[in-house]
Amino acid sequence: MNSSVIIFPGSNCDRDMDVALKKFGFKNKMLWHNDTELPKSDLVVLPGGFSYGDYLRCGSMASKSRIIDSVIKFAKSGGLLLGICNGFQILTETELLPGALLRNKYSKFICQNVFVKINNSDNKYFKNIKKNVLELHIAHNEGNFFCSNDQMKEINDNNQIAINYCNQNGEINDIFNPNGAIKNIAGLLNKQKNILGMMPHPERMIDSYLSGEDGSIFFENLMGNLK
């Protein structure tokens, strides 16, 4: 399977993602934001970091990069597009996903492990996954997902919530919400379920030496669903 990771000025998780994808069998290519064409890809990833220094709004300048037109065409043709953290922010800025990522509720940068519960497994990212609750890592200042009431109705009607913040037992409650995101939303799908944006970093949890391996479950499952 072929994958492509887009690098923006300020990306800082692109190499981590490259390592994770290759570890689980992807033939990965790294693409600079000024490139204009995507190579043949089964998966395209917008990695975490601080693209363009998070100037204006997180992800707003990256959403205007030259490569983005090709990324949008790829996604709208049904290609799998994964945005992690800043990548999630870019997906909302391009309107490939609804809503926006606002400042964290308590206006503090958060860097910690969290638990997330899989809400929708009817997609290639989570279908057949062997655990319903994953421990992953977050590191963000703007992870507070917000949308209008009309957008939330549409999200619910189309079962677009991918994962919710929870405790280790899968209980979804405000006290387990690290950033104030509406309905504890940690990850969101588009209507067609080929685009996934999520704030937690699975690429940071692929080895016991890196404090956990639940990210491995995510990547192994994704590769299995693509074969």
Secondary structure, DSSP 8 states (H G I E B T S, - for coil): -EEEEEE-TTB-SHHHHHHHHHHTT-EEEEEETT-----S-SEEEE--B-GGGG-SSTTTTGGGSTTHHHHHHHHHTT-EEEEETHHHHHHHHTTSSSSEEE--TTS--EEEEEEEEE---SSTTTTT-S-SEEEEEEEES--EEE--HHHHHHHHHTT-EEEEEE-TT----GGG-SS--GGGEEEEE-TTS-EEEESSBGGG-SBGGGTB-HHHHHHHHHHHHH-
